[in-house]
């Protein structure tokens, strides 16, 4: 029996599939949307199932997770007169950005937790635990069920590896095209997207190479940025082999 529903706000296919697999392993249902606007529309719809919490990536196509948090709290305040008993929906932010930066950006608005990619099942379990009424189960049965659920998560990660390879080469092509056009912000966006997906699947070589690409965008050197892209391709090739 599922614990309840988690609304996932994530625009990258690999990230959302892995997160959904982890939530399923912890016996949570999930509903996925790609943008902050879609999340706000879902939450304001009278026909949508009320989520127990929201898990949102920091970088979305239309806004940041912090901006979504601010808009959600404003929406809840507007609705508080009609539904005074409704409690704010717990929001969990996750990102490759430092947690200190996210805390500073969120200001006084309430969030439940900030998690850094890659998120483990243990982190999800501990973060969502306050939303649960704990059930007492035999330890041996729980261990067996937990091992089975972990195998399902590991299987999902293995299946997603080829998707990551394809996605990596696609993002690499876009990175190089953006570099040739001098579109530095586009370079950073593609590097961030790939770094997040690589981190979710614990491919540290690709994630580190993406971080180097992002770092070199601040150097202003086209040669250094292209060299970083070459190192990124080498990391992708190693995984592909």
Secondary structure, DSSP 4 states (H G I P E B T S, - for coil): ----EEEEE---HHHHHHHHHHHHHTT-EEEEESSHHHHHHHHH-TTSPPPSEEEEESB-SSSBHHHHHHHHHHHHHHHTTT-TTPPPPEEEEEESS-HHHHHHHHTTS--SEEEESSPPHHHHHHHHGGGS-PPP--HHHHHHHHHHHHHHHHHHHHHHHHHHHHHHHHHHHHHHHHHHHT-HHHHHHHHHHHHHHHHHTT-HHHHHHHHHHHHHTTTT-HHHHHHHHHHHHHHHHHHH-
